[in-house]
Amino acid sequence: MKKTLSIIPENPFLVLIGLNPTKEAIKNQAVFSRDEAFWNLLISAGILKNTIKQLDLKKRASAAFLTQNHSDYSLGFADLLPLIDETDSKKVKVPKGSVEELFRATPNLKNAKRIALLGQKVVDAFSKEYESNLNKWDSIDKVGDKKQFGSIGKIEIEGNEIEVFAMPFPVNNSIEKKHEFYSKLLE
């Protein structure tokens, strides 16, 4: 059985949820281990401390999400589809029931105060599962032609209320000042 790269502490303040790991992440056994972009974004947003940069890229995920040494917040990370290793997200299809399976497979997720959904496919999957509670990607407010990412609603899992945020995917897009949207995760 394949091992997932999800790392969620017991009572996380914030869990970042991506779509799926890349082949490189699986090989390295570490998410976002290819370059600095993800880590720089979290530092700029105030989510992580600059001390994380002292570590090799392959060790940052476990330091940030497992040992919790580089943030003032209890952080976690999970992929919605942890066993699909595809780099091109356009090729990834999200099966029905994936959100429910994520909560089942990662029990600490239900204890989160906040979750950040990274990218449209993850937001779409959650908003389909929790239609009456969460706004859809297409309903995110815009100023001009630019989306104003942030809270899209709240869900309740086993008596715990979780605020849900829609965020642009942290790397490989041209959205300016992403760190300002990510900093909303701490407000």
C-alpha positions in Angstrom: 0.0 0.0 0.0 1.3 3.5 -0.9 2.2 5.8 2.0 0.5 9.3 1.9 2.3 12.5 2.6 -0.3 13.9 4.9 0.9 15.3 8.2 -1.8 16.6 10.5 -1.2 17.2 14.2 -3.8 16.3 16.8 -5.5 19.7 17.1 -4.4 21.8 14.2 -5.2 25.5 13.9 -4.7 25.4 10.1 -4.5 22.5 7.6 -3.5 23.3 4.0 -5.2 20.9 1.5 -3.7 20.4 -1.9 -5.1 18.3 -4.8 -2.5 15.5 -5.1 1.2 14.9 -4.7 3.6 15.1 -7.6 5.9 12.2 -8.6 8.8 14.2 -7.2 7.0 14.7 -3.9 6.4 11.0 -3.6 10.0 10.2 -4.5 11.3 12.7 -2.0 8.6 11.8 0.6 8.0 15.5 1.0 5.5 17.9 -0.4 6.7 21.0 -2.2 10.3 19.8 -2.2 11.2 21.0 -5.7 11.7 24.7 -5.1 11.3 27.6 -2.6 8.0 29.1 -3.9 5.6 27.4 -1.5 7.8 28.0 1.5 8.5 31.7 0.5 4.7 32.2 0.2 4.0 30.9 3.7 6.9 32.9 5.2 5.6 36.1 3.4 2.1 35.5 4.7 3.4 35.1 8.3 2.4 31.4 8.5 5.9 30.1 8.8 9.0 31.7 10.3 12.1 32.4 8.1 14.0 29.7 10.1 12.4 27.0 7.8 14.8 28.2 5.1 17.7 26.8 7.0 16.5 23.3 6.1 16.9 21.3 3.0 13.7 21.4 0.8 13.1 17.7 1.4 13.0 18.2 5.2 10.8 21.3 5.3 7.4 19.6 5.3 8.2 17.4 8.3 9.7 20.3 10.1 6.7 22.6 9.4 3.9 20.1 9.9 5.3 17.3 12.1 7.7 18.9 14.5 6.0 22.3 14.5 9.3 24.2 15.0 8.9 27.0 12.5 5.5 28.6 13.2 3.5 30.1 16.0 0.5 28.0 14.8 -0.2 24.3 14.8 -0.1 23.5 11.0 -1.0 20.5 8.9 -1.0 19.4 5.3 -3.0 16.9 3.4 -3.8 16.1 -0.3 -7.4 15.5 -1.3 -6.2 12.6 -3.6 -3.0 11.4 -1.7 -2.5 8.3 -3.9 -2.6 10.0 -7.3 0.8 11.1 -8.4 0.2 13.4 -11.4 2.1 16.7 -12.0 -0.5 18.1 -14.5 -3.6 18.9 -12.4 -5.6 19.2 -15.6 -5.3 15.4 -15.9 -6.6 14.8 -12.4 -10.2 13.8 -11.9 -11.7 14.1 -8.4 -13.9 11.0 -7.7 -17.2 11.5 -5.9 -16.7 10.8 -2.2 -13.1 12.1 -2.1 -13.8 14.7 0.6 -15.5 12.1 2.8 -12.6 9.7 2.3 -10.1 12.4 3.2 -11.8 13.0 6.6 -12.0 9.3 7.2 -8.3 8.7 6.3 -7.0 11.7 8.2 -8.9 11.7 11.5 -7.1 14.8 12.9 -8.4 16.9 10.1 -11.9 17.0 11.8 -10.2 18.8 14.8 -8.9 21.7 12.7 -10.0 25.2 13.4 -9.4 26.3 9.8 -8.7 24.5 6.5 -7.3 26.2 3.3 -8.3 24.6 0.0 -5.5 25.1 -2.4 -6.8 25.6 -5.9 -10.0 25.3 -7.9 -10.4 21.5 -8.0 -10.1 21.2 -4.2 -12.6 24.0 -3.6 -15.0 22.5 -6.1 -14.8 19.1 -4.4 -15.5 20.5 -1.0 -18.3 22.9 -2.2 -20.1 20.0 -3.9 -19.8 17.9 -0.7 -21.0 20.8 1.5 -23.2 22.6 -0.9 -25.4 24.4 1.6 -22.4 25.6 3.7 -19.6 26.6 1.2 -19.4 29.0 -1.7 -18.3 27.7 -5.0 -15.0 28.7 -6.7 -17.1 30.6 -9.3 -18.9 32.6 -6.6 -15.7 34.0 -5.0 -16.0 37.8 -4.9 -14.0 39.7 -7.5 -12.6 43.2 -7.6 -12.4 43.9 -11.3 -11.4 40.6 -12.8 -9.3 39.4 -9.8 -10.7 37.0 -7.3 -10.7 38.0 -3.6 -9.7 34.7 -2.0 -10.6 34.1 1.6 -13.3 32.4 3.8 -16.0 30.6 1.8 -18.0 29.3 4.8 -18.0 26.9 7.7 -18.6 23.2 8.0 -19.2 21.1 11.1 -17.6 17.7 11.5 -18.4 15.6 14.6 -19.4 18.8 16.6 -16.3 20.8 15.5 -16.9 23.9 13.4 -14.2 24.5 10.8 -13.8 27.7 8.8 -13.0 26.9 5.2 -10.9 29.2 3.0 -10.4 29.1 -0.8 -6.8 30.0 -1.8 -5.1 30.2 -5.1 -2.7 27.3 -5.7 0.6 28.5 -4.1 2.9 28.0 -7.1 2.9 28.1 -10.9 0.3 30.8 -11.4 0.4 34.6 -12.1 -1.8 35.7 -9.2 -0.1 38.8 -7.7 0.4 39.2 -4.0 -0.8 35.7 -3.1 0.8 36.2 0.4 -1.9 38.8 1.2 -4.6 36.2 0.6 -2.7 33.6 2.6 -2.2 36.0 5.5 -6.1 36.0 5.9 -5.8 32.5 7.1 -4.4 33.9 10.4 -6.9 36.7 11.0 
